[in-house]
Amino acid sequence: MHDVSHTQAHTQARPQRADARRNYARLLAAAEAEVAVHGAEVSLEQVARTAQVGSATLRRHFPNRQALLSAVFHQRIEALCALATDLATKDDPRTALLEWLRGLAHYVASARGMAASLTIAESPDEAEHCFTYLATAADPLVRRAAAAGAVRADATAADLLTVVVGIALATEHHPNGAAEVDRLLTLVTEGLSPRT
């Protein structure tokens, strides 16, 4: 079920030395931090500097910007899916769902331009696959919340993903995007409760 990018699969096809694995992890962490600040147009040289590796090391792991962005994107998708699994056992289904939606919203808001960049360069099928993968991971949270009467019975994980992505895209250029995402998500989630 785990989705792995082509570059990551290629890199992991042969056993890596410990230093190569460390460099890969450092590059991904640096790339995620740089994308949060600079969006999809992040400088590959800056990523290498932040990770404290040379440009050749970066290119060995990620031959181009698209490969790097794809790896960061897929790593984050995996983390969000793992978070959904962890939250599925939380006592309060509404709190669990809202925590996951906030995690998703903060990621989408911080990944400025990356999803659009991937959608343009990669096939639309990959974007749809990622959306479906996230919706499938979130579905147990939504069903538990609906069963507890905490959200409307007709709300789906796909609906909530669409709303969160829409909020993130609408606030992408807002001077205080993270706060605006929180404000709008709170406004929307308060409206998720069933009518009484």
C-alpha positions in Angstrom: 0.0 0.0 0.0 2.9 2.3 0.6 3.5 4.7 -2.3 7.2 5.2 -3.2 8.5 7.6 -5.8 10.4 6.2 -8.8 13.6 8.0 -7.7 13.3 6.6 -4.2 12.6 3.1 -5.5 15.6 3.4 -7.9 17.9 4.6 -5.1 16.7 1.8 -2.8 17.0 -0.9 -5.5 20.6 -1.5 -4.5 21.7 -1.5 -0.9 23.0 1.9 0.2 26.0 2.6 2.4 25.1 4.1 5.8 26.5 7.5 4.8 24.4 7.5 1.6 21.3 6.7 3.6 22.2 9.6 6.0 22.8 12.0 3.1 19.4 11.0 1.5 17.6 11.6 4.8 19.4 15.0 5.3 18.6 16.0 1.8 14.9 15.2 2.2 14.7 17.1 5.5 16.5 20.1 4.0 14.3 20.0 0.9 11.2 20.0 3.0 12.3 23.0 5.0 13.4 24.9 1.9 10.1 24.1 0.1 8.2 25.5 3.1 10.1 28.8 2.7 10.6 29.0 -1.1 7.9 26.8 -2.6 8.5 24.5 -5.6 11.1 26.9 -7.1 13.5 26.0 -4.3 17.2 26.3 -5.2 18.8 22.8 -5.4 22.1 24.4 -4.4 20.5 25.8 -1.3 19.1 22.4 -0.4 22.6 20.9 -0.7 24.0 23.7 1.4 21.3 23.3 4.1 21.9 19.5 4.1 25.7 20.1 4.3 26.4 18.0 1.3 27.9 18.8 -2.1 25.9 19.4 -5.3 27.1 16.1 -6.7 25.7 14.2 -3.8 22.4 15.9 -4.2 22.4 15.0 -8.0 23.3 11.4 -7.3 20.2 11.0 -5.2 18.0 13.4 -7.1 19.0 14.1 -10.7 16.6 17.1 -11.1 14.2 19.3 -9.2 11.2 17.2 -10.0 12.8 14.1 -8.5 13.5 16.0 -5.3 10.1 17.5 -5.1 8.5 14.2 -5.8 10.4 12.5 -3.0 9.6 15.2 -0.5 5.9 15.1 -1.5 5.7 11.3 -1.2 7.5 11.3 2.1 4.9 13.7 3.5 2.0 11.8 2.1 3.3 8.7 3.9 3.6 10.7 7.1 0.0 12.0 6.8 -1.2 8.4 6.2 0.7 7.2 9.2 -0.8 10.0 11.3 -4.3 9.0 10.2 -3.6 5.4 11.3 -2.3 6.5 14.7 -5.2 8.9 15.3 -7.8 6.2 14.4 -7.5 4.8 17.9 -7.8 8.1 19.7 -10.7 8.3 22.2 -12.5 11.3 20.7 -13.2 10.7 17.0 -13.9 14.4 16.3 -10.7 15.5 17.9 -8.8 12.8 16.0 -10.3 13.9 12.6 -9.7 17.6 13.3 -6.1 16.9 14.3 -5.5 15.1 11.0 -7.2 17.8 9.0 -5.0 20.4 10.6 -1.9 18.4 9.9 -3.0 18.1 6.3 -3.8 21.8 6.0 -0.5 22.9 7.5 1.4 20.6 5.1 -0.5 21.7 2.0 -0.1 25.3 3.1 3.6 24.9 3.7 4.3 23.0 0.4 3.7 26.2 -1.6 3.4 25.4 -5.3 4.7 21.9 -5.0 1.4 20.0 -5.7 0.8 22.2 -8.7 4.4 21.6 -9.9 4.0 17.8 -9.6 0.6 17.8 -11.3 2.0 19.7 -14.3 5.2 17.6 -14.6 3.8 14.2 -13.6 0.8 12.5 -15.0 -2.7 13.5 -13.7 -3.0 9.9 -12.7 -0.2 10.3 -10.0 -2.0 13.4 -8.5 -5.3 11.4 -8.4 -3.5 8.4 -6.9 -2.0 10.6 -4.1 -5.5 12.2 -3.4 -7.1 8.7 -3.3 -4.3 7.4 -1.1 -4.9 10.2 1.4 -8.6 9.9 1.3 -8.4 6.1 1.9 -6.1 6.8 5.0 -8.5 9.4 6.3 -11.7 7.4 5.7 -11.7 5.5 9.0 -11.3 8.8 10.9 -14.3 10.3 9.0 -16.4 7.1 9.5 -15.7 7.0 13.2 -16.5 10.7 13.6 -19.8 10.2 11.7 -20.7 7.2 13.7 -20.1 9.2 16.9 -22.4 12.0 15.5 -19.4 14.4 15.4 -19.7 15.1 11.7 -22.5 14.9 9.1 -23.2 11.4 7.9 -22.8 12.5 4.3 -19.3 14.0 4.7 -16.6 11.9 3.0 -12.9 11.9 3.3 -12.6 13.1 -0.3 -14.9 16.0 0.5 -12.8 17.1 3.4 -9.6 16.7 1.4 -11.1 18.9 -1.3 -12.0 21.6 1.3 -8.6 21.6 2.9 -6.7 21.8 -0.4 -9.1 24.6 -1.5 -8.4 26.5 1.7 -4.6 26.1 1.3 -4.7 27.2 -2.4 -6.9 30.2 -1.5 -4.5 31.3 1.2 -1.2 30.5 -0.6 -0.2 34.1 -1.1 -1.8 35.5 2.1 0.8 37.4 4.2 0.0 35.2 7.2 -1.0 32.0 5.4 -0.7 29.6 8.3 -3.0 31.7 10.6 -5.5 32.2 7.8 -5.6 28.4 7.1 -6.3 27.8 10.8 -9.0 30.5 10.8 -10.8 29.2 7.7 -10.4 25.5 8.7 -12.0 26.3 12.1 -14.8 28.2 10.4 -15.4 25.2 8.1 -15.0 22.5 10.8 -17.5 24.2 13.1 -20.0 23.8 10.2 -19.3 20.1 9.9 -21.3 19.2 13.0 -24.7 17.7 12.1 -27.7 20.0 12.2 -29.7 19.7 15.5 
